[in-house]
Amino acid sequence: MAKPNKKGPTRTVDIYCSHCKTQLYTYRKGGKGALIKCFKERITKDFTVNPATCAECDTVFARDTLIRGTPAFKIIGKKVFVK
């Protein structure tokens, strides 16, 4: 399979924790669909201390994985929301 676009999309979204409403990432998202995965190379600002864990409430919101050979976070359902 093809790797994701290196340059990536230009539209940025803010990703927040559903439990405590703390901002987790600023992410360059492509497409109109729901947030299922976050490619690590598209994260522009990271507000977490530990990877895939909320800094405020210590909720694990994603799993570390490889998607199409590229490091990414696979988002666990209903743990985050996007604005």
All heavy atoms as an XYZ file, in Angstrom:
651
protein
N       0.834     -1.191      0.000
C       0.000      0.000      0.000
C       0.875      1.250      0.000
O       2.019      1.230      0.450
C      -0.902      0.018      1.230
C      -1.948     -1.059      1.230
S      -3.109     -0.786      2.549
C      -4.394      0.014      1.648
N       0.299      2.319     -0.436
C       1.025      3.583     -0.505
C       1.128      4.230      0.867
O       0.254      4.087      1.717
C       0.311      4.520     -1.472
N       2.234      4.943      1.082
C       2.415      5.682      2.335
C       1.583      6.957      2.288
O       1.232      7.429      1.219
C       3.883      6.035      2.530
C       4.721      4.824      2.828
C       6.046      5.230      3.361
C       6.777      3.985      3.785
N       7.743      4.228      4.806
N       1.259      7.547      3.451
C       0.512      8.811      3.436
C       1.360      9.936      2.851
O       2.589      9.861      2.844
C       0.195      9.059      4.901
C       1.124      8.207      5.651
C       1.494      7.060      4.788
N       0.677     10.946      2.360
C       1.328     12.101      1.755
C       2.325     12.728      2.727
O       1.996     13.000      3.870
C       0.244     13.136      1.422
C       0.415     13.718      0.059
O       1.430     13.506     -0.578
N      -0.582     14.442     -0.400
N       3.566     12.976      2.294
C       4.570     13.575      3.182
C       4.181     14.986      3.592
O       4.274     15.350      4.750
C       5.944     13.614      2.492
C       6.684     12.327      2.547
C       7.153     12.040      3.947
C       7.953     10.769      3.971
N       8.205     10.273      5.283
N       3.766     15.793      2.616
C       3.387     17.170      2.922
C       2.121     17.196      3.768
O       2.002     17.971      4.705
C       3.185     17.949      1.629
C       2.874     19.405      1.858
C       2.654     20.125      0.553
C       2.201     21.533      0.837
N       1.431     22.099     -0.227
N       1.198     16.353      3.436
C      -0.034     16.258      4.213
C      -1.002     17.379      3.917
O      -0.706     18.326      3.182
N      -2.176     17.328      4.534
C      -3.191     18.358      4.326
C      -2.832     19.651      5.066
O      -2.017     19.649      5.982
C      -4.452     17.738      4.908
C      -3.970     16.679      5.819
C      -2.641     16.233      5.339
N      -3.476     20.739      4.668
C      -3.193     22.035      5.280
C      -4.195     22.377      6.375
O      -3.920     23.231      7.206
C      -3.219     23.154      4.225
O      -4.482     23.126      3.565
C      -2.101     22.956      3.220
N      -5.337     21.721      6.402
C      -6.364     22.000      7.421
C      -5.927     21.409      8.760
O      -5.598     20.229      8.856
C      -7.685     21.381      6.995
C      -8.856     21.715      7.902
C     -10.106     21.058      7.386
N     -10.112     19.660      7.773
C     -11.116     19.073      8.419
N     -12.199     19.752      8.696
N     -11.051     17.807      8.742
N      -5.931     22.234      9.802
C      -5.561     21.735     11.122
C      -6.792     21.659     12.010
O      -7.711     22.471     11.891
C      -4.506     22.634     11.798
O      -5.029     23.948     11.944
C      -3.225     22.664     11.004
N      -6.797     20.662     12.901
C      -7.859     20.488     13.877
C      -7.218     20.345     15.253
O      -6.070     19.949     15.377
C      -8.738     19.257     13.563
C      -9.511     19.438     12.278
C      -7.934     17.989     13.533
N      -7.971     20.706     16.286
C      -7.521     20.537     17.659
C      -8.197     19.299     18.224
O      -9.410     19.121     18.084
C      -7.883     21.756     18.511
C      -7.133     23.001     18.059
O      -5.986     22.872     17.611
O      -7.697     24.104     18.166
N      -7.419     18.447     18.880
C      -7.917     17.205     19.448
C      -7.924     17.353     20.967
O      -6.917     17.745     21.558
C      -7.044     16.018     19.015
C      -7.024     15.920     17.491
C      -7.542     14.719     19.633
C      -6.038     14.920     16.948
N      -9.077     17.062     21.588
C      -9.265     17.240     23.023
C      -9.647     15.919     23.679
O     -10.277     15.060     23.055
C     -10.390     18.249     23.299
C     -10.099     19.632     22.832
C     -10.444     20.045     21.557
C      -9.465     20.550     23.664
C     -10.176     21.330     21.122
C      -9.200     21.844     23.238
C      -9.554     22.216     21.963
O      -9.285     23.492     21.535
N      -9.332     15.774     24.965
C      -9.729     14.620     25.772
C     -11.225     14.740     26.079
O     -11.696     15.797     26.483
C      -8.910     14.585     27.061
S      -9.388     13.281     28.208
N     -11.974     13.649     25.917
C     -13.407     13.673     26.200
C     -13.702     13.724     27.692
O     -14.739     14.216     28.104
C     -14.084     12.427     25.617
O     -14.059     12.484     24.224
N     -12.807     13.226     28.497
C     -13.050     13.149     29.942
C     -12.848     14.494     30.631
O     -13.698     14.949     31.384
C     -12.132     12.086     30.546
C     -12.404     11.805     31.981
N     -11.601     12.281     32.976
C     -13.397     11.113     32.577
C     -12.090     11.885     34.136
N     -13.181     11.160     33.916
N     -11.703     15.171     30.366
C     -11.385     16.400     31.108
C     -11.295     17.645     30.219
O     -11.009     18.728     30.711
C     -10.073     16.219     31.876
S      -8.639     15.989     30.799
N     -11.534     17.510     28.918
C     -11.568     18.621     27.954
C     -10.209     19.323     27.786
O     -10.151     20.481     27.416
C     -12.621     19.671     28.340
C     -13.977     19.125     28.711
C     -14.655     18.447     27.558
C     -16.087     18.114     27.876
N     -16.350     16.771     28.265
N      -9.109     18.630     28.055
C      -7.765     19.176     27.878
C      -7.329     18.982     26.434
O      -7.574     17.929     25.844
C      -6.769     18.446     28.801
O      -7.237     18.557     30.131
C      -5.380     19.030     28.694
N      -6.637     19.972     25.846
C      -6.155     19.837     24.479
C      -4.976     18.877     24.445
O      -4.055     18.963     25.261
C      -5.740     21.187     23.901
C      -5.365     21.084     22.437
C      -5.117     22.429     21.789
O      -5.190     23.457     22.438
N      -4.820     22.409     20.521
N      -5.011     17.946     23.495
C      -3.976     16.934     23.369
C      -3.036     17.215     22.211
O      -1.818     17.170     22.381
C      -4.615     15.553     23.184
C      -5.587     15.117     24.277
C      -6.341     13.878     23.847
C      -4.839     14.884     25.569
N      -3.588     17.484     21.030
C      -2.794     17.694     19.828
C      -3.395     18.801     18.973
O      -4.592     19.061     19.022
C      -2.766     16.449     18.927
C      -2.158     15.213     19.515
C      -2.840     14.003     19.473
C      -0.902     15.226     20.078
C      -2.294     12.848     19.987
C      -0.342     14.074     20.595
C      -1.037     12.887     20.543
O      -0.487     11.752     21.059
N      -2.548     19.385     18.134
C      -2.976     20.107     16.947
C      -2.504     19.247     15.782
O      -1.316     18.913     15.700
C      -2.355     21.511     16.875
O      -2.761     22.242     18.034
C      -2.814     22.258     15.639
N      -3.427     18.877     14.899
C      -3.180     17.824     13.916
C      -3.624     18.277     12.534
O      -4.666     18.915     12.386
C      -3.957     16.572     14.340
C      -3.800     15.384     13.443
C      -2.601     14.703     13.370
C      -4.865     14.923     12.675
C      -2.458     13.599     12.558
C      -4.733     13.821     11.857
C      -3.525     13.149     11.804
O      -3.394     12.065     10.997
N      -2.821     17.946     11.507
C      -3.180     18.240     10.118
C      -4.004     17.070      9.590
O      -3.458     16.040      9.245
C      -1.919     18.433      9.277
C      -1.171     19.689      9.600
C      -0.092     20.044      8.581
N       0.535     18.938      7.908
C       1.717     18.401      8.231
N       2.398     18.863      9.236
N       2.215     17.403      7.541
N      -5.331     17.246      9.539
C      -6.241     16.169      9.169
C      -6.685     16.309      7.724
O      -6.965     17.395      7.254
C      -7.474     16.194     10.092
C      -8.437     15.040      9.832
C      -9.606     15.137     10.775
C     -10.583     14.010     10.625
N     -10.835     13.523      9.308
N      -6.759     15.192      7.047
C      -7.270     15.160      5.678
C      -8.637     14.504      5.650
O      -8.922     13.625      6.456
N      -9.502     14.942      4.771
C     -10.815     14.322      4.615
C     -11.856     14.867      5.573
O     -11.576     15.671      6.453
N     -13.094     14.367      5.392
C     -14.228     14.858      6.171
C     -14.670     13.894      7.245
O     -15.514     14.221      8.051
C     -15.422     15.114      5.239
C     -15.182     16.177      4.196
C     -16.418     16.375      3.356
C     -16.605     15.217      2.398
N     -17.681     15.393      1.448
N     -14.129     12.693      7.270
C     -14.610     11.647      8.164
C     -14.178     11.813      9.603
O     -13.526     12.795      9.990
N     -14.529     10.842     10.408
C     -14.185     10.833     11.831
C     -12.690     10.606     12.009
O     -12.003     10.092     11.120
C     -14.976      9.734     12.538
N     -12.186     10.980     13.169
C     -10.776     10.793     13.495
C     -10.573      9.366     13.987
O     -11.058      8.993     15.054
C     -10.342     11.796     14.560
C      -8.865     11.796     14.886
C      -8.075     12.364     13.709
C      -8.593     12.595     16.121
N      -9.885      8.554     13.186
C      -9.651      7.156     13.515
C      -8.192      6.934     13.876
O      -7.883      6.176     14.780
C     -10.074      6.256     12.339
C     -11.561      6.424     12.095
C      -9.708      4.812     12.586
C     -12.062      5.789     10.835
N      -7.305      7.627     13.171
C      -5.879      7.473     13.405
C      -5.190      8.816     13.273
O      -5.687      9.710     12.592
C      -5.283      6.474     12.419
C      -5.478      6.893     10.970
C      -5.093      5.790     10.035
C      -5.470      6.102      8.606
N      -6.870      5.888      8.302
N      -4.060      8.949     13.967
C      -3.228     10.154     13.873
C      -1.832      9.742     13.463
O      -1.143      9.063     14.234
C      -3.146     10.864     15.226
S      -4.601     11.739     15.697
N      -1.406     10.120     12.267
C      -0.027      9.866     11.868
C       0.878     10.813     12.652
O       0.607     12.008     12.760
C       0.151     10.093     10.366
C      -0.531      9.043      9.526
C      -1.672      9.351      8.818
C      -0.027      7.765      9.458
C      -2.307      8.384      8.052
C      -0.646      6.787      8.692
C      -1.790      7.101      7.990
N       1.953     10.276     13.220
C       2.830     11.061     14.089
C       3.491     12.213     13.343
O       3.734     13.263     13.921
C       3.890     10.159     14.718
C       3.296      9.194     15.721
C       4.370      8.345     16.353
C       3.770      7.371     17.330
N       4.803      6.511     17.931
N       3.757     12.036     12.045
C       4.404     13.098     11.273
C       3.473     14.279     10.999
O       3.931     15.363     10.661
C       4.967     12.543      9.968
C       3.908     11.970      9.054
C       4.493     11.214      7.882
O       5.629     10.742      7.988
O       3.796     11.120      6.856
N       2.152     14.113     11.155
C       1.189     15.193     10.923
C       0.827     15.963     12.192
O       0.103     16.944     12.122
C      -0.093     14.632     10.317
C       0.076     14.144      8.899
C      -1.258     13.769      8.345
N      -1.161     13.199      7.016
C      -2.197     12.764      6.322
N      -3.399     12.839      6.853
N      -2.038     12.261      5.132
N       1.290     15.524     13.360
C       1.022     16.238     14.604
C       1.912     17.466     14.651
O       3.148     17.350     14.620
C       1.272     15.329     15.829
C       0.303     14.157     15.823
C       1.140     16.127     17.116
C       0.592     13.100     16.872
N       1.303     18.660     14.685
C       2.095     19.889     14.685
C       2.432     20.367     16.087
O       3.525     20.874     16.315
C       1.362     21.008     13.922
O       0.072     21.196     14.488
C       1.220     20.655     12.458
N       1.496     20.223     17.038
C       1.753     20.576     18.441
C       1.290     19.425     19.311
O       0.159     18.965     19.196
C       1.007     21.850     18.846
C       1.558     23.097     18.235
C       0.817     24.304     18.743
C       1.249     25.543     17.994
N       0.393     26.693     18.314
N       2.171     18.988     20.213
C       1.874     17.880     21.109
C       1.843     18.408     22.540
O       2.838     18.911     23.039
C       2.947     16.803     20.951
C       2.638     15.546     21.721
O       1.601     15.506     22.406
O       3.432     14.593     21.622
N       0.675     18.309     23.202
C       0.515     18.808     24.561
C       0.554     17.677     25.591
O       0.301     17.915     26.766
C      -0.816     19.570     24.697
C      -0.883     20.779     23.810
C      -1.595     20.739     22.615
C      -0.223     21.946     24.150
C      -1.666     21.853     21.790
C      -0.290     23.066     23.340
C      -1.004     23.017     22.157
N       0.872     16.452     25.167
C       0.914     15.315     26.084
C       2.321     15.150     26.639
O       3.302     15.518     25.998
C       0.492     14.014     25.375
O       1.394     13.764     24.305
C      -0.920     14.109     24.854
N       2.408     14.553     27.844
C       3.701     14.253     28.454
C       4.135     12.843     28.062
O       5.246     12.633     27.589
C       3.613     14.395     29.996
C       4.929     14.030     30.647
C       3.197     15.802     30.371
N       3.251     11.874     28.252
C       3.482     10.493     27.821
C       2.720     10.270     26.522
O       1.608     10.779     26.363
C       2.981      9.501     28.878
C       3.744      9.636     30.174
O       4.936      9.932     30.172
N       3.059      9.432     31.279
N       3.274      9.506     25.586
C       2.570      9.272     24.322
C       1.222      8.596     24.515
O       1.106      7.642     25.278
C       3.513      8.353     23.545
C       4.785      8.348     24.275
C       4.556      8.839     25.643
N       0.209      9.120     23.843
C      -1.157      8.577     23.814
C      -1.822      8.554     25.185
O      -2.728      7.774     25.428
C      -1.178      7.189     23.187
N      -1.394      9.417     26.112
C      -1.991      9.510     27.442
C      -2.257     10.978     27.754
O      -1.389     11.822     27.561
C      -1.048      8.917     28.507
O      -0.709      7.583     28.131
C      -1.703      8.893     29.864
N      -3.453     11.276     28.254
C      -3.806     12.645     28.613
C      -2.940     13.110     29.783
O      -2.775     12.378     30.767
C      -5.286     12.718     28.981
S      -5.823     14.356     29.490
N      -2.414     14.310     29.708
C      -1.545     14.836     30.756
C      -2.332     15.202     32.011
O      -1.787     15.175     33.115
C      -0.794     16.059     30.239
N      -3.611     15.533     31.862
C      -4.420     15.996     32.989
C      -5.027     14.833     33.787
O      -4.895     14.766     34.994
C      -5.537     16.901     32.469
C      -6.265     17.685     33.522
C      -5.437     18.807     34.115
O      -4.559     19.348     33.421
O      -5.680     19.125     35.289
N      -5.703     13.908     33.103
C      -6.436     12.846     33.808
C      -5.834     11.449     33.621
O      -6.404     10.472     34.096
C      -7.902     12.845     33.367
S      -8.146     12.467     31.630
N      -4.713     11.335     32.933
C      -4.004     10.061     32.702
C      -4.851      9.009     31.993
O      -4.661      7.817     32.183
C      -3.463      9.487     34.018
C      -2.327     10.316     34.572
O      -1.595     10.917     33.762
O      -2.181     10.378     35.800
N      -5.779      9.424     31.160
C      -6.580      8.503     30.361
C      -5.804      8.118     29.110
O      -5.286      8.978     28.403
C      -7.908      9.172     29.936
O      -8.608      9.569     31.107
C      -8.768      8.229     29.118
N      -5.718      6.830     28.828
C      -5.093      6.350     27.593
C      -6.124      6.479     26.481
O      -7.195      5.885     26.556
C      -4.622      4.891     27.739
C      -4.046      4.376     26.431
C      -3.601      4.782     28.852
N      -5.817      7.298     25.469
C      -6.802      7.567     24.416
C      -6.438      6.956     23.076
O      -7.220      7.016     22.130
C      -7.014      9.084     24.247
C      -5.794      9.844     23.840
C      -5.441      9.983     22.519
C      -4.986     10.421     24.806
C      -4.311     10.692     22.150
C      -3.857     11.137     24.455
C      -3.523     11.270     23.115
N      -5.258      6.337     22.943
C      -4.835      5.770     21.665
C      -3.832      4.647     21.888
O      -3.256      4.515     22.972
C      -4.224      6.851     20.782
N      -3.639      3.854     20.830
C      -2.627      2.795     20.836
C      -1.564      3.121     19.797
O      -1.874      3.595     18.708
C      -3.265      1.450     20.514
C      -4.222      0.977     21.561
C      -4.767     -0.411     21.215
N      -5.798     -0.778     22.165
C      -7.086     -0.520     22.008
N      -7.504      0.095     20.937
N      -7.955     -0.877     22.920
N      -0.323      2.830     20.130
C       0.799      3.054     19.224
C       0.844      1.913     18.209
O       0.824      0.742     18.596
C       2.090      3.107     20.033
C       3.185      3.844     19.319
O       2.908      4.486     18.293
O       4.337      3.775     19.779
N       0.888      2.243     16.909
C       0.848      1.217     15.878
C       1.557      1.692     14.613
O       1.970      2.855     14.518
C      -0.608      0.823     15.563
O      -0.609     -0.267     14.669
C      -1.381      1.979     14.965
N       1.689      0.809     13.651
C       2.172      1.141     12.311
C       1.008      0.999     11.343
O       0.337     -0.033     11.328
C       3.286      0.194     11.872
C       4.660      0.401     12.478
C       5.597     -0.691     11.995
C       5.217      1.752     12.119
N       0.770      2.034     10.550
C      -0.275      2.000      9.525
C       0.393      2.300      8.195
O       0.998      3.367      8.030
C      -1.395      3.014      9.829
C      -2.082      2.640     11.137
C      -2.398      3.060      8.684
C      -3.101      3.629     11.610
N       0.318      1.335      7.275
C       0.998      1.441      5.969
C       2.489      1.715      6.132
O       3.082      2.463      5.363
C       0.351      2.510      5.104
C      -1.038      2.129      4.657
C      -1.638      3.184      3.758
N      -2.795      3.730      4.430
C      -3.096      5.018      4.458
N      -2.348      5.897      3.864
N      -4.161      5.420      5.088
N       3.101      1.170      7.179
C       4.538      1.333      7.402
C       4.941      2.644      8.045
O       6.120      2.940      8.170
N       3.971      3.443      8.472
C       4.233      4.750      9.070
C       3.763      4.743     10.521
O       2.654      4.282     10.804
C       3.483      5.847      8.292
O       3.855      5.767      6.905
C       3.824      7.227      8.801
N       4.566      5.253     11.471
C       4.132      5.295     12.874
C       2.892      6.167     13.054
O       2.795      7.255     12.483
C       5.319      5.910     13.609
C       6.461      5.829     12.674
C       5.911      5.762     11.293
N       1.940      5.661     13.837
C       0.674      6.370     14.031
C       0.082      5.997     15.380
O       0.526      5.045     16.032
C      -0.299      6.021     12.912
N      -0.918      6.782     15.790
C      -1.723      6.462     16.960
C      -3.097      6.040     16.469
O      -3.737      6.761     15.710
C      -1.869      7.675     17.890
C      -0.613      8.060     18.592
C      -0.058      9.305     18.390
C       0.009      7.186     19.459
C       1.093      9.680     19.041
C       1.167      7.548     20.120
C       1.716      8.796     19.910
N      -3.566      4.876     16.903
C      -4.912      4.403     16.586
C      -5.817      4.858     17.725
O      -5.651      4.454     18.876
C      -4.892      2.879     16.482
C      -6.166      2.272     16.058
C      -6.232      2.157     14.578
C      -7.469      1.340     14.259
N      -7.530      0.936     12.918
N      -6.768      5.743     17.435
C      -7.613      6.365     18.448
C      -8.640      5.368     18.963
O      -9.307      4.691     18.192
C      -8.319      7.603     17.867
C      -7.308      8.620     17.321
C      -9.225      8.249     18.896
C      -6.408      9.229     18.356
N      -8.795      5.300     20.282
C      -9.819      4.470     20.918
C     -11.134      5.264     20.872
O     -11.157      6.448     21.172
C      -9.429      4.145     22.373
C      -8.103      3.372     22.398
C     -10.518      3.337     23.059
C      -7.506      3.221     23.759
N     -12.214      4.597     20.516
C     -13.507      5.252     20.316
C     -14.009      6.037     21.512
O     -13.947      5.572     22.649
N     -14.503      7.236     21.264
C     -15.123      8.145     22.241
C     -14.179      8.638     23.336
O     -14.647      9.172     24.337
C     -16.346      7.487     22.884
C     -17.298      6.931     21.854
C     -18.662      7.445     22.006
C     -19.438      6.892     20.858
N     -20.763      6.979     20.822
N     -12.869      8.489     23.159
C     -11.912      8.998     24.152
C     -11.481     10.420     23.827
O     -10.999     11.128     24.696
C     -10.666      8.104     24.209
C     -10.940      6.705     24.681
C     -11.046      6.647     26.161
C     -11.190      5.216     26.628
N     -11.022      5.052     28.039
N     -11.645     10.853     22.566
C     -11.267     12.196     22.151
C     -12.377     12.803     21.304
O     -13.233     12.100     20.782
C      -9.937     12.216     21.340
C      -8.783     11.713     22.165
C     -10.059     11.432     20.071
N     -12.356     14.149     21.185
C     -13.230     14.830     20.235
C     -12.424     15.905     19.526
O     -11.378     16.321     19.987
C     -14.491     15.402     20.905
C     -14.245     16.508     21.902
C     -14.300     17.840     21.515
C     -13.977     16.224     23.228
C     -14.088     18.848     22.424
C     -13.771     17.220     24.152
C     -13.815     18.541     23.747
N     -12.938     16.321     18.374
C     -12.203     17.219     17.469
C     -12.981     18.515     17.303
O     -14.196     18.508     17.168
C     -12.009     16.543     16.090
C     -11.315     17.470     15.132
C     -11.245     15.244     16.243
N     -12.265     19.642     17.335
C     -12.855     20.950     17.031
C     -12.104     21.573     15.878
O     -10.915     21.477     15.786
C     -12.759     21.887     18.225
C     -13.819     21.669     19.250
C     -13.742     22.763     20.281
C     -14.719     22.534     21.396
N     -14.642     23.531     22.432
